[in-house]
């Protein structure tokens, strides 16, 4: 089971912080206004980590292709599957998102 917990924020006694370790062993955290929201986030992170579907919240600031590559690298895949995923990235994802990167 993934390791995650909730504690009062040190910076603001009215807030709660969820702490967890990502797949690379790096400690992450996110603060919330209520304990319930922090606990819900903790449960979601534990489920993602246990299921192998965890993606860092900060990845929303990265290009989709970078997230795709990180996701495929985190998984234990056969070489043939990795090759298929790279093909999908090169023929579908990159052209699709590259065409949209110049949109306002």
C-alpha positions, 0 to 999 in steps of 0.5 A: 500500500502506498504511503500517504498521510494528512497533517495540519499545515505548519504555515497555517493552522486552519489548513491541512496538508496531504503528504505522499511519496511519489513512485521515485520516492520523492515526498510530495505535498498539497494543502487544503482548506479542510481536513476532508478535502485533504483526506480525499486527496490522500485516498486518491493519491494512494489509489493512484500509487497502488494502481500504478496510474499516478501522475504528478499534479505538476505534469499539467504544466508539461507537454502531453508528449512528455507526460506520455513518455513519463507514464510509459517509462514508469510501467513495466512493459515488454519491449514490443509494447514500448515500441508500439507506444513510441509509434503512437507518440510519433505518429499521433500524439506529437503531430496532433499536439504540435499542430495545436501549440501555435493556437492562441 
